[in-house]
Amino acid sequence: MSLYKNSSFLVLLLLYIYDRVSSGEVNVTATDSADTMKQTASFIPAAMVVNSPVFKPGVDPVLSLNLRSSFPEDLEISDYCSEMLEIFGLKYVAYVDCLVTAARPVQVCQKCFSSYGSLTDTYVNISSDQMGPGNASCRDSLLRSDRLMLVYLLYSNMQDIWRKSQCDQCITGGFQSLTNDTMYFLDTVNQTITCFKKYQQGNHSELCKDCKGTYKELNELYSRMETNLTLCIDIEDAMNMTRRLWSKNFNCSFPREETVPVIAVSSFMLFLPIIFYLSSFLHSEQKKRKLIHPKRAKSYSSLMNIQNKSS
């Protein structure tokens, strides 16, 4: 019954509202709704509008660009440090561009040592205690003024690439030029590649025969530089590519001279157990014979004594 009464009441209420609307007593227009929204928005506090994810205050671009001028002058970097930072950026971009172009084949040391030297000199000037114009030092303002230390981080990454490439072993002090060993090795590589190109279209057996001398010299030079710790990533990559051409592309073999003593030592170690057991066997047989002779002589003498007693 209660459900029936509630249903009847809702039906009567809907009929009443419809009758009032149709008679014009309730007239809600879009304009009134807009006015109501404006009146409601006027009561919203300013702090709520600023922090609201819906109501975003307008940002004046001129005000945002001039925000830096509101800081005190003692917190801003000097013109000298700003110029040093700009120079560092130019040197950094030049070095990165060089690294990208020298990535394959790897020629990082021989092509980018000059740009890395310029970048290092600029960073040394920034990080030193030497005062610039107006007694301004850029070490604190550019390197230690924030938690990120972006300038230091950028240079540290480039320094790590240089160190992993071991370019210091192929470049003279002060980033002046390549070392004599490096230039001689690169010249030997060029001679070997030139010999490869001369015979690569023809019979590879002739290539393996005629280019064997230069390839052998290149391997010996690489071994000496590896022992003397004068290798860098450029030399390692050039040697790997040359060996790949020699062995895989042209199917050439290069028997090394040290394989002969290795085979001889291996053969000796292989037959060493056989020699040991054979000598042990012969030595035991000889001792066995020496033990038998006295025993037989003793038994013969005892037998003669017995025969004499019996007689």
C-alpha positions as CSV (number, residue, x, y, z in Angstrom):
1,M,0.0,0.0,0.0
2,S,2.8,2.4,0.8
3,L,4.4,1.9,-2.6
4,Y,1.1,2.6,-4.2
5,K,0.6,5.8,-2.2
6,N,4.1,7.0,-3.0
7,S,3.6,6.4,-6.7
8,S,0.3,8.3,-6.7
9,F,1.9,11.2,-4.9
10,L,4.8,11.5,-7.5
11,V,2.3,11.4,-10.4
12,L,0.3,14.2,-8.8
13,L,3.4,16.3,-8.2
14,L,4.6,16.0,-11.8
15,L,1.2,17.0,-13.0
16,Y,1.2,20.1,-10.7
17,I,4.7,21.2,-11.9
18,Y,3.7,20.8,-15.6
19,D,0.6,22.9,-15.0
20,R,2.6,25.7,-13.4
21,V,5.2,25.8,-16.1
22,S,2.6,25.9,-18.9
23,S,0.8,28.8,-17.2
24,G,4.0,30.9,-17.3
25,E,4.6,31.3,-13.6
26,V,7.9,29.6,-13.8
27,N,10.0,31.1,-16.6
28,V,13.7,30.3,-16.6
29,T,15.7,31.6,-19.5
30,A,19.3,31.1,-20.6
31,T,20.0,34.8,-19.6
32,D,18.9,34.2,-16.1
33,S,21.0,31.1,-15.9
34,A,24.0,33.0,-17.1
35,D,23.4,35.8,-14.6
36,T,23.1,33.3,-11.9
37,M,26.4,31.7,-12.9
38,K,28.1,35.1,-12.8
39,Q,26.7,35.9,-9.4
40,T,27.8,32.5,-8.1
41,A,31.3,33.0,-9.6
42,S,31.6,36.4,-7.9
43,F,31.4,34.8,-4.5
44,I,34.3,32.4,-5.3
45,P,37.4,33.5,-3.4
46,A,40.5,34.5,-5.5
47,A,42.7,31.9,-3.9
48,M,40.3,29.1,-5.0
49,V,40.3,30.5,-8.6
50,V,44.1,30.4,-8.7
51,N,44.5,26.9,-7.3
52,S,41.6,25.5,-9.2
53,P,42.3,23.1,-12.0
54,V,39.4,24.5,-14.0
55,F,39.7,28.3,-13.5
56,K,43.1,29.2,-14.9
57,P,44.2,32.9,-14.5
58,G,45.5,34.6,-17.6
59,V,49.3,34.8,-17.8
60,D,50.8,38.0,-19.2
61,P,53.8,36.9,-21.4
62,V,55.5,40.2,-20.9
63,L,55.3,39.8,-17.1
64,S,56.7,36.3,-17.3
65,L,59.6,37.3,-19.4
66,N,60.5,40.2,-17.1
67,L,60.3,38.1,-14.0
68,R,64.1,37.7,-14.0
69,S,64.5,41.5,-13.5
70,S,62.7,41.3,-10.2
71,F,65.7,39.4,-8.6
72,P,68.3,41.5,-6.8
73,E,71.4,42.3,-8.8
74,D,73.8,40.4,-6.4
75,L,71.9,37.1,-7.3
76,E,72.4,37.5,-11.0
77,I,75.6,36.4,-12.9
78,S,77.9,39.1,-14.2
79,D,78.2,39.9,-17.9
80,Y,81.6,38.2,-18.0
81,C,80.2,34.9,-16.6
82,S,77.2,35.1,-19.0
83,E,79.7,35.5,-21.8
84,M,81.7,32.5,-20.6
85,L,78.6,30.4,-20.4
86,E,77.6,31.3,-23.9
87,I,81.2,30.3,-25.1
88,F,80.9,27.0,-23.2
89,G,77.6,26.3,-25.0
90,L,79.1,26.9,-28.4
91,K,82.2,24.7,-27.7
92,Y,79.9,22.0,-26.3
93,V,77.7,21.9,-29.4
94,A,80.7,21.8,-31.7
95,Y,82.2,18.8,-29.8
96,V,78.9,16.9,-29.8
97,D,78.5,17.5,-33.6
98,C,82.0,16.1,-34.1
99,L,81.3,13.0,-32.0
100,V,78.1,12.3,-34.0
101,T,79.9,12.5,-37.4
102,A,82.9,10.4,-36.1
103,A,80.8,7.7,-34.6
104,R,81.0,5.2,-37.5
105,P,83.7,4.3,-38.4
106,V,85.1,5.4,-35.0
107,Q,87.4,8.4,-35.5
108,V,86.6,10.2,-32.3
109,C,90.3,10.8,-31.3
110,Q,91.7,11.8,-34.6
111,K,88.8,14.1,-35.6
112,C,87.5,15.6,-32.4
113,F,90.6,16.2,-30.2
114,S,90.8,19.9,-31.3
115,S,87.1,20.6,-30.3
116,Y,87.5,18.7,-27.1
117,G,90.6,20.7,-26.2
118,S,88.7,24.0,-26.8
119,L,85.9,22.7,-24.6
120,T,88.3,21.8,-21.9
121,D,90.0,25.1,-21.9
122,T,86.7,26.9,-21.6
123,Y,85.7,24.8,-18.7
124,V,89.0,25.3,-16.9
125,N,88.5,29.1,-17.2
126,I,85.1,28.7,-15.7
127,S,86.1,26.5,-12.8
128,S,89.3,28.3,-11.9
129,D,89.7,30.9,-9.1
130,Q,91.0,33.4,-11.5
131,M,89.1,36.7,-11.4
132,G,87.7,38.1,-14.5
133,P,86.7,41.7,-15.3
134,G,85.3,43.4,-12.3
135,N,86.8,40.8,-9.9
136,A,84.1,38.3,-11.0
137,S,84.7,34.5,-10.5
138,C,82.3,32.3,-12.4
139,R,83.1,29.1,-10.5
140,D,80.4,29.6,-7.8
141,S,77.8,31.2,-10.0
142,L,77.9,28.8,-12.8
143,L,79.0,25.5,-11.2
144,R,77.7,25.5,-7.6
145,S,74.7,27.8,-7.5
146,D,72.1,25.0,-7.8
147,R,71.7,21.4,-6.9
148,L,71.8,20.2,-10.5
149,M,75.1,21.8,-11.4
150,L,74.3,21.5,-15.1
151,V,77.5,22.9,-16.5
152,Y,79.6,20.5,-14.4
153,L,77.2,17.6,-15.4
154,L,77.5,18.4,-19.1
155,Y,81.3,18.6,-19.1
156,S,81.6,15.5,-16.9
157,N,79.6,13.4,-19.5
158,M,81.9,14.6,-22.3
159,Q,85.0,13.9,-20.2
160,D,83.7,10.4,-19.5
161,I,83.4,9.7,-23.3
162,W,86.9,10.9,-23.9
163,R,88.3,8.8,-21.0
164,K,86.5,5.6,-22.2
165,S,87.8,6.2,-25.7
166,Q,91.4,6.4,-24.3
167,C,92.2,9.2,-26.6
168,D,94.9,10.5,-24.4
169,Q,97.1,7.6,-25.5
170,C,96.8,8.7,-29.1
171,I,97.0,12.5,-28.7
172,T,100.0,14.6,-27.7
173,G,99.9,16.8,-24.6
174,G,97.9,20.0,-24.9
175,F,95.7,18.5,-27.7
176,Q,98.1,19.6,-30.3
177,S,98.2,16.6,-32.7
178,L,98.2,12.8,-33.1
179,T,101.2,10.9,-31.7
180,N,103.8,9.5,-34.1
181,D,102.8,5.9,-33.3
182,T,99.2,6.7,-34.1
183,M,100.1,8.3,-37.4
184,Y,102.3,5.4,-38.4
185,F,99.6,2.9,-37.6
186,L,97.0,4.8,-39.6
187,D,99.4,5.0,-42.6
188,T,100.0,1.2,-42.4
189,V,96.2,0.7,-42.3
190,N,95.8,2.8,-45.4
191,Q,98.5,0.7,-47.2
192,T,96.7,-2.5,-46.2
193,I,93.3,-1.3,-47.3
194,T,94.8,-0.1,-50.6
195,C,96.2,-3.5,-51.2
196,F,92.8,-5.1,-50.5
197,K,91.0,-2.8,-52.9
198,K,93.6,-3.7,-55.6
199,Y,92.7,-7.4,-55.6
200,Q,89.1,-7.4,-54.2
201,Q,87.5,-7.7,-57.6
202,G,89.7,-10.5,-58.8
203,N,91.0,-13.7,-57.3
204,H,91.1,-13.6,-53.5
205,S,94.0,-16.1,-53.4
206,E,96.2,-13.4,-55.0
207,L,95.0,-10.9,-52.4
208,C,95.9,-13.3,-49.6
209,K,99.4,-13.8,-51.1
210,D,100.3,-10.3,-52.2
211,C,98.8,-8.4,-49.2
212,K,100.2,-10.8,-46.6
213,G,103.3,-8.7,-45.9
214,T,101.5,-5.5,-45.2
215,Y,98.8,-7.3,-43.1
216,K,101.5,-9.1,-41.1
217,E,103.3,-5.8,-40.4
218,L,100.0,-4.2,-39.3
219,N,99.4,-7.0,-36.8
220,E,102.9,-6.8,-35.4
221,L,102.6,-3.0,-35.0
222,Y,99.2,-3.4,-33.2
223,S,100.7,-6.0,-30.8
224,R,103.6,-3.6,-29.9
225,M,101.2,-0.7,-29.4
226,E,99.0,-2.9,-27.2
227,T,102.0,-3.8,-25.1
228,N,103.1,-0.2,-24.8
229,L,99.6,1.0,-23.9
230,T,99.4,3.4,-26.8
231,L,96.0,2.2,-28.2
232,C,92.8,4.3,-28.4
233,I,89.4,3.5,-29.7
234,D,90.2,4.6,-33.3
235,I,93.1,2.1,-33.6
236,E,91.1,-0.7,-32.0
237,D,88.2,-0.2,-34.4
238,A,90.5,0.1,-37.5
239,M,92.3,-3.1,-36.6
240,N,89.0,-5.0,-36.0
241,M,87.6,-3.9,-39.3
242,T,90.8,-4.8,-41.1
243,R,90.8,-8.3,-39.5
244,R,87.2,-8.7,-40.5
245,L,88.0,-8.0,-44.1
246,W,91.0,-10.3,-44.1
247,S,89.3,-13.3,-42.5
248,K,85.6,-13.1,-43.3
249,N,85.3,-11.1,-46.6
250,F,88.4,-12.5,-48.3
251,N,88.7,-15.8,-46.4
252,C,92.4,-15.4,-46.0
253,S,94.4,-17.2,-43.3
254,F,97.4,-16.0,-41.5
255,P,99.3,-18.7,-39.6
256,R,101.2,-17.2,-36.8
257,E,104.8,-18.2,-36.0
258,E,104.2,-18.8,-32.4
259,T,101.9,-21.8,-33.2
260,V,104.9,-24.0,-33.9
261,P,106.3,-23.9,-30.3
262,V,102.8,-24.2,-28.9
263,I,102.2,-27.4,-30.9
264,A,105.6,-28.7,-29.8
265,V,104.9,-28.0,-26.1
266,S,101.4,-29.5,-26.4
267,S,102.8,-32.7,-28.0
268,F,105.4,-33.0,-25.3
269,M,102.8,-32.6,-22.6
270,L,100.6,-35.2,-24.3
271,F,103.3,-37.8,-24.5
272,L,104.6,-37.0,-21.0
273,P,102.3,-39.5,-19.2
274,I,103.2,-42.3,-21.7
275,I,106.9,-41.6,-21.1
276,F,106.4,-41.6,-17.3
277,Y,104.5,-44.9,-17.2
278,L,106.9,-46.6,-19.6
279,S,110.0,-45.6,-17.6
280,S,108.2,-46.7,-14.4
281,F,107.5,-50.1,-16.0
282,L,111.1,-50.6,-17.1
283,H,112.5,-49.5,-13.8
284,S,110.2,-52.0,-11.8
285,E,111.2,-54.9,-14.1
286,Q,114.9,-54.2,-13.5
287,K,114.4,-54.2,-9.8
288,K,112.5,-57.4,-9.9
289,R,115.4,-59.1,-11.7
290,K,117.9,-58.0,-9.1
291,L,115.7,-59.4,-6.3
292,I,115.4,-62.8,-8.0
293,H,119.1,-63.6,-8.4
294,P,120.1,-63.6,-4.7
295,K,117.1,-65.8,-3.8
296,R,118.1,-68.4,-6.3
297,A,121.7,-68.4,-5.2
298,K,120.7,-68.9,-1.6
299,S,118.4,-71.8,-2.4
300,Y,121.1,-73.5,-4.4
301,S,123.7,-73.3,-1.6
302,S,121.2,-74.7,0.9
303,L,120.4,-77.6,-1.4
304,M,124.2,-78.5,-1.7
305,N,124.5,-78.4,2.1
306,I,121.6,-80.9,2.4
307,Q,123.2,-83.2,-0.1
308,N,126.5,-83.1,1.7
309,K,124.9,-84.0,5.0
310,S,123.0,-86.8,3.5
311,S,126.2,-88.3,2.0
